[in-house]
């Protein structure tokens, strides 16, 4: 095998702990608190109040040891806690891939959704255990917990894709995800 074709890691088997939201062997874990989500919720006052009243954990991402390098397919498990801030459901920061690549999400537990925005169009996919959401190249995406229990999903993406969180802060996601008056989900127009 040529050096260019030699993978940077050896083949491996991963174990997925759906209930615990972990991959084994485990790579890095990222914890996002309310303070990490500045500028994402429409109601800045509600965001400040939540941050100042204990700065709750909104979500955690546990990665496998597969590196984010070209030709690899890293995996991660994200768990978004239930809750809302100013009427908007708890969500991930959202990002776009600087190297436009597709990505898949597999719902593992709870209920949530996948909000996608290409700069003009907004798409929403309901996610539940067993649902596979496909994110085409060029679409910014954010996951949202729309239920009353933790929402958990597995992500698999090309290692060279990268994560541009600033794009979402600059352009938004086209819609805001709120609890509807009768329960369920309401996609409200995006206002800064």
Buried (B, 14 or more C-beta within 10 A) or exposed (E): EEEEEEEEEEEEEEEBEEEEBBBEEBBEBEEBBBBBBEEBBBEBEBBBEBBEEEEBBBBBBBBBBBBBEEEBEBBBBBBBBBBBBBBBBBBBBBBBBEEEBBBBBBBBBBBBBBBBBBEEEBBBBBBBBEBEBEBEBEBBBBBBBBBEEBBBBBBBBBBBBBBBBEBBEEBBBBBBBBBEEEEEBBBEEBEE
